[in-house]
């Protein structure tokens, strides 16, 4: 709807300077909308992490993750690790990453639950904004994992994926 309105205004204008101004306004507006959406996603991430932390505190006496050596089949993303990396790359909001260096790295650890969903996503790296964007991307995955199995039964599995982003200057 917004695109239509800006396009109508753009097409109706005959002055090229005013057309350029309208186009600039549109690009500025869309960048602000991206920023607002990103702020909302970060807020949602904080709520999810708070709920997960509360759940962990309540279940301290619950079963812990099995050692990876006990696992018969590890958790797997549909299409494999390269498919997972590509989807995370597609979901990353690169404009939300602020860095003075052209390359940023993070390690994202999370738990693949028995039902294939993910939880407790935590990214650790030198760049705070890249860490947050990586966490949002992981929580935004469209597909579920196939869970790990121990003795034929689905089991929670700790997963880690290193990510590197090279920013174009």
N, C-alpha and C positions, 0 to 999 in steps of 0.2 A: 504494500500500500504506500509506504514512504517512497519507494523507488518510483512509483507511478506519479505521485505528486511532484516530486523533484523533476521528473522527466517532463511533465506537463509544463511546469514553470520554465524549464530549460528550453523546450521546443517553442514556447510562446514568445520568448525573448529574441529580438533581432540584433541587439547590440552585442558584439563579440566580447567586449570587456565585461558586460553584465553577465553573459553566459559563463565566462571564466569564473566570475565571482560566485555564481550559483553552483557551479561544479565544485569549487573550493569549499563552499558551505556544506554541500552534500558529503564530501570526503571527510571534513572535520566532524560533522554530525555522526557519520558511521563509525569513525574512530572513537568518539565519545560513547556510542552505543556498545562497541566492543569492550570498552573500559568498564562500563556499567555491568555488562554481562559477566566479565571476569571478576569484578568485585563480588557479584552475587555467587559465582562459583566458589570463590575463596571462602565466603561466609558459609556456604553449604558444606564445604570441606571441613571447616572448623566444627560445625555442628556434628557431622558424622564422626570426626575423631573424638570429640567429647563424649558422644554416646558410646563409642567403642571402648574408650578408657573406663567409663562407668561400668560397662558390661564386664570388662576384665577385672575390675576391682571386686565386683559382686561374685565372680566365679573364680576367685583365687584358689579355691579348693577343688576346682574342676580338673579334668584330665588335661595334661600338657601335651604338646605336640610330640609325636613319636620321633625318635632319632631317625635321620634319613637312611641309616643302614638297615632299618627294619622295613623299609618301604619296598614293596614288590614292583609297583608301577608309580612313577612320579606324576605329579600333576602336569597336565599338558594343555596348551591353548590350541583351539581349532586352527589348523594350518601350520602349527609349529611355532618355534621361537621367532623365526623371521617374520611371520605374520603378526605376532604380538608386537615386535619392534616397529613394524610399519604402521600398525594401527595407533600405537602410542605416539609415533612421530606425526601422524595425521591429526591427532587430537591435541597436540601441544599448541598452546597459544603463545607463539614466539614473541609477539609484540608485548607480552606481559613479562618477558625476561629482560632484566636490566643488568648489563655487564660491561665492564671496561675492557675485559679481555675477549678476544674473538671466539674462544672455545671454553665451554663450561661443561663440567661433568658432575654426575650424581650417581649414587647407588640407591635403588629403590627396593626396599624389602617389604613384603606383604605376605599374608596368609591366604592360601587357597582353601576355602572351607570344604566340608564334606559334600555340600550341594554344588560346588564349582564356583560359587561367588567368591569375591575377594574382600578382605577386611584388613584392618590395621596396617594401612599403607603408610610407610615412613620413608622419606627420601633424605639422604645425607650426602651433602656435597658442600663446596665452598660458596656457592651462589644461592642465597635464600630464595630469590624469585624463581630460579630454575627448579629448585626443590619443590616449591609449592605447585608450579605448573605441571611438573611430572606427577605429583600426587593426584592432582585433578584429572590428568589424562588417564591414569590407571583406574580411578574410580569411574571414569566415563566410558570404559570399554563396553562394547555392545554385546560381545559374546561371553559365555561362561567357560571356565576351564573344565576339562574332564578331571575329576578329583584323583588324588593319589589313592592307592589301595595298599592295605596291610592285611594279610591273610584273607584276601578277597573282599574285604569291607572297605567302603570309602573312608578316608582319613584326612584330617586337616594337614596341610603341608606348607612349610615355610619356603617361600620363593624369593629369589633376588635377581634383579636385572640391572646391569650397569647401563647408563645412558650418557651420551655425549652429544652436545649441540654446538655446531659451528655457526656463529652469527655472521651474516653478510654485513659489511660496513659500507 
